[in-house]
Amino acid sequence: MRYLHSSVLGSGIPLGGLGTGSLEIRADGRLYEWTIFNNGGYAERQDLRNTYYLTEMDSFIVAKQNKKVRLLQGYNYYHGGNPYTLPWLRPVKQVEFVGEPPIAYVRFIDDFIVSIKAFSPFIPGDVKNSSLPVAVFKLSSSNPTEFVF
């Protein structure tokens, strides 16, 4: 599945080990559906089924190249930034998302390009290592010597 960022987001790629909870990376580059605290739709306790302790607003990745700082996500200004008070803290111009479960490839395109390969360690036939509560984010850039993440 391949998306160019739009305001209509279907679903993304779940990240996290087997039976350990998960989070989901979607086409805007943000993390959704944090169910890592025995909460969410599959919780045993009824009172935790609609409880989400973390939302897509609670995490972000920032890239800085020289004097340009960009939130690696789509949409609009967040986290206290706006064009009038913090014009330098803005999202990238375009996000390209390719989901090939269990791997998500996300390219953030602005004056520079940053790529993320996000995945969980799913190893066929190896339940022990596939059940590690881990999500891996491998970041790369168009010019790695000038970047700070």
C-alpha atoms as one frame of an Amber mdcrd trajectory, in Angstrom:
protein
   0.000   0.000   0.000   1.360   3.426  -0.915   0.026   6.787   0.231   0.863
  10.366  -0.391  -0.174  12.304   2.678  -3.761  13.442   2.737  -6.187  14.378
   5.468  -7.933  11.009   5.103  -5.952   8.335   6.916  -7.071   4.744   6.758
  -4.776   2.642   8.813  -1.081   2.119   9.248   1.414  -0.544  10.203   1.265
  -1.902  13.771   4.586  -1.999  15.613   5.413  -4.021  18.711   6.141  -7.622
  19.583   3.639 -10.462  19.518   1.419 -10.258  22.602   3.192  -7.160  23.943
   0.832  -4.401  22.859   1.387  -2.159  19.903   1.401   1.279  18.389   0.647
   2.179  14.809   2.555   4.380  12.371   0.278   5.956   9.769   0.610   7.833
   6.505   1.182  11.193   8.197   4.247   9.835  10.015   2.699  10.039  13.481
   2.171   7.263  16.024  -1.407   6.258  16.884  -3.323   3.599  18.871  -0.895
   3.174  21.747  -2.042  -0.052  23.430   1.068  -0.844  25.431  -0.453  -0.597
  28.904  -3.070  -3.404  28.683  -5.569  -0.824  27.468  -7.560  -0.262  24.303
 -10.126  -2.390  22.507  -8.613  -5.714  23.576  -8.240  -4.955  27.293  -9.597
  -7.531  29.722 -11.088  -4.914  32.009 -14.105  -3.126  30.588 -13.095   0.232
  32.089  -9.799   0.205  30.131 -11.291  -0.563  26.710 -11.681   3.095  25.730
  -8.620   4.320  27.635  -5.566   5.494  25.728  -2.754   6.862  27.858  -0.774
   8.203  24.904  -2.140   9.871  21.784  -0.624  10.893  18.476   0.169  14.267
  20.066   2.383  12.777  22.789   5.378  11.864  20.637   7.252  13.297  17.704
  10.602  13.180  15.940  12.407  16.354  14.939  15.114  16.735  12.305  17.440
  19.720  12.128  19.610  20.610   9.170  21.692  23.742   9.610  19.068  26.274
  10.780  16.006  24.401   9.484  14.001  22.436  12.045  11.108  20.224  10.942
   8.676  17.992  12.774   8.724  14.666  10.963   4.983  14.472  10.480   2.303
  15.770   8.190  -0.670  18.035   8.820  -0.310  21.373  10.501   1.506  23.139
  13.316   1.433  21.281  16.637   3.192  21.248  19.980   2.816  24.984  20.560
   4.145  26.020  17.162   2.362  28.337  14.766   3.429  30.577  11.887   3.435
  33.684  14.108   5.213  32.694  17.315   7.311  29.644  16.350   7.508  29.619
  12.538  10.586  27.407  12.561   8.754  24.539  14.350   6.592  23.236  11.521
   5.839  19.930   9.849   7.367  18.854   6.560   5.745  19.777   3.241   5.054
  16.236   2.080   4.986  12.737   3.555   5.224   9.591   1.470   4.176   6.350
   3.183   4.647   2.816   1.904   3.290   0.086   4.159   4.518  -3.449   3.604
   3.639  -5.258   6.845   5.512  -5.680   9.128   7.627  -2.792   7.738   6.632
   0.835   7.154   8.695   3.125   4.947   8.088   6.843   5.510   9.793   9.643
   3.562   9.527  13.199   4.825  10.066  15.653   2.002  10.847  19.319   2.581
  13.968  21.323   1.723  15.682  18.058   2.671  14.572  14.428   2.727  14.493
  12.202   5.807  13.481   8.549   5.601  12.322   6.237   8.354  12.116   2.469
   8.171   9.917   1.349  11.081   9.487  -2.305  12.001   9.253  -4.848  14.785
  11.436  -7.941  15.016   9.073 -10.557  13.577  11.021 -13.741  12.932   9.002
 -16.634  11.459   9.126 -19.674  13.727  10.825 -17.801  16.573   8.144 -16.805
  19.075  10.630 -15.813  21.782  12.385 -13.130  19.715   9.197 -12.092  17.902
   7.649 -11.318  21.298  10.161  -8.649  22.265   8.320  -5.406  23.163  10.275
  -3.412  20.595   9.654  -1.032  17.702  12.708  -0.086  15.637  12.972   3.253
  13.826  15.899   3.465  11.404  16.390   7.063  10.255  18.415   8.173   7.258
  18.752  11.467   5.436  19.733  12.921   2.089  22.905  14.367   3.634  23.659
  12.632   6.957  26.645  14.800   7.896  24.432  17.863   8.375  21.583  16.314
  10.371  20.633  16.092  14.017  17.679  13.920  15.051
